């Protein structure tokens, strides 16, 4: 019996965090670093554009001014290991 096994590879992608409410807000940090694994033969660099880190600005913790980061979309051939940061700070700015 002969079984072909494809190697599992680990990758990182850094991408901009967006608000699902589509409001223009300042987020710190503004990018998320996503660590994931996939089969070597299934990996296509363009698939990394399918990682969509999001926040929901309606769910801000008003005591800390922070919001949880979650992935709205993930490529079908990837398994997410971690997303950093786990939460971001909403920066308030005054207009002159």
N, C-alpha and C positions, 0 to 999 in steps of 0.2 A: 504494500500500500504506500502510495506516494502522495503527500498533501503539500500543495504549494501554499506558502504563507507570505502575505505581503507585510513588509515592515510598517510598524506604527511609528509615525513621526510627531514630534512636538513642535509647535510654532507659536509665535507671538504676533499680535497685530495691535497697532495703536490707532484709534479712531475717535472722532469728535462725538461728544455726548450731546444729545438733543432732547428738548422738552416735547413730550407727546401733546401738550396743549398748544404747541406752535407759538408760544409767547416769546418775545425777545427779552431774555434775561441773561445776566452774567453769571456764569458757573465757574467755580474753582474747585479742583482742576477742571479744565474744559475737555480733556481727553481721557479715554479709558484704555487700559492695556489688558488685552484679552489673551489668556493662555489656553491653547486647545491642542487636541490630538486628532489625527486622521490617518487613514491608510495612505501610504506614499503614492500609490497609483491613482488615488482619488483626488489628490490635492491639485487645485488649480488656483493660481494667485488671484485671479479675478473673483473667486469665491469669497475672499476676505472682505470684499465690499458689502457682503450680505450680513456681516455682523453689525447690528444696530443697537448700540448702547443708548438707553433712554432714561429720563427721569419724568416724574409727574409733579409739576410745580404746584398742583393743588394739594399734594401730600407733604408739603414742607412741615418739618417739625419747627414750630415757631419759637421754641425755647433755644434750640441750637442753630436754627436757620439752615438746617441740612436736609438733604433729600436722598433717598436710596437710589442707587443705579441698578438697572435691570436690562437684560437683553430682550429686545422686542423680536428680533429675528436672528437665526443662526443658520449657516449653511447645513444642508441635510447630511453631509458626509463628515461633519466635525462634532467632536465631543468637547464641551467646554470644561476646563479644569478650574479656572479662576477668572474673576473680573476685578481689576483694581483701578480706581478706588471703589470701595463698597458703597460709599456715600460721598456727595459733593456738597459744597457750601454755596448757597445762593447769595450773591453779592448785591447789596442795595446801593444804588447810585442816585445822587440828586441831580436834577437838571437845573441849569442856571437860568 
